[in-house]
Amino acid sequence: MNARVEPGSLALVAGAGRLPELVADSLERSGRPFRVLALRGFTERSMRARASATIDLLDIPGLLRILNEWMPSGVLPAGGVSRPSPAALLNASHALRNRDLLRQITGGDDRLLRGVIGLLEADGHRVVGVNEVAPDLLGREGQLGQYAPDAAAQVSIGTGERMLNALAPYDVGQAAVVVAQRVIAVEGPEGTDRMLKRARAIGRKPFGRGSAPDGTVLVKLPKRGQDLRIDLPAIGPRTVRNAADAGCAGLAIGAGHTLVIDEAKTVAEADRLGLFLVGLDVAP
């Protein structure tokens, strides 16, 4: 792939985790040409071997230079990165001499990522999301495994949907653990897995019986108005295991707007643990 790249290929900017590899495999299955730009210190070894170039996360001038050489049909960010320190962000802003990026530093992660996308678009590049180019990786609507939510879980799901939609303007996380009308935990900067571990401790204390109450559910949805190109909700087998440890009866995700990493394994893990997994019809 690296020896000869077709004109109009996508530029896959690969961060950490398995997602870049899954996206690359999906693009290969669909026959869509692409080349990989690896982020030093983040990209997994398997993807570094497929990369045409490697760059530091905050080397934005270098990123723009490479993209202007490649002239891709679209820039596709995939995979996780750690938020850099304020000092590193400040240095990057000074290197760019770009006041818009500097203003993004004081905001949340969404604002920072939108600022970077704005820079790419201002330079003439089209930024696309995984949901646009690899829809086969997204969760489907309806029941995905052998279990379905009961009446108590349905009430919890409704509560989680309403609460997450209400919090959308405040750059809060995409997930919550809910039982009936009570919210046990809301995802913050720590991510879904750590939130579930927190919910495991919080949810059990008031009940004194060693387990969370019936109808406890993990609800994970895109924020209303969220730019899905940069922050698409995702679950995988580990999410299912952590949800089970937190006493959840199942998981409800936004259908067509949530990545399901290794879908077959994720569904199999939910079935093995007796959890339901459903995709909800939501409008981000």
C-alpha positions, 0 to 999 in steps of 0.5 A: 500500500505504501509503495503506490498510493492512488490519487484521491485517497483518504488520509487516515490519521491513526491514534491509539487503540484498535479503531484505526486498524478496524477502519483500515480493514473496513476501507480495504474491504470497500476498496477505498484507497487510503494512506496512514499518517501515524501519531508518534507515541500513540499509534499501535505497532500494527498500524505503524507498519502500514503508515506512509508517514509519522508525526508528533501530535502537536506538529500541526505545521508538519501535519499540514505540510504532509496533507498538502503533499498528499492532497487526500480526498478527505482526512479521517481521524481515528483512535484515541489520544491523550489531551496534551498539557497546557504548556504543550498546547501553548507552544503549539499555538505559538508555533502556528501563531494562530489565535483561534487555536489558542482560544480553544485551549481553555475550553473542553476537549470538544472545543479543542478538537473542533479548533484543530478541525477548523485549522484543517478545513481553513487549509482546504482539507475536508475532514470526514468521520468513521461514521461516513466512510466505515458504516459497517463498524457502527451499532445497528438499531434494535436487539443485538444479542439474545437478551432484551431489556425488561420493563424496569430497564426500559424506564432506566433507558428513558431516564438516561436518554433524557438526562444525557440530552439535557447535559449535551451543551455542557461538554460532559461525557456521553454515558451514564449508569441509570436505575429507574429515575435515579442517575448513579454516575455520569461519564466525565473526562475519565471515560466510560470504563472508569466511570463504570468502576466508579458506578460499581462503588457508588451504586452498591452502598445505599442498598447494602445487599452486595449488588446494584438494583434491578434495572441498572443500565449503561446508556451511551449516546452521542451528544446532541449536535456533536461533531461525530467526525472527532468524538464518536461514542464507542463500546467493545467487549471490555465495556460489556465486562465493566458494565456487568461488574457495575451491576448493569442489566444491559447496555443501550447505545445510539444506533448508527452513531456508536462504534461497536469494536469487534461487534461479534466479540462484543455481542458474544460477551454480552450474551455470555454475561446475560446482558442485553445490548440494544441500539436506540433510534436517536438523532445526534 
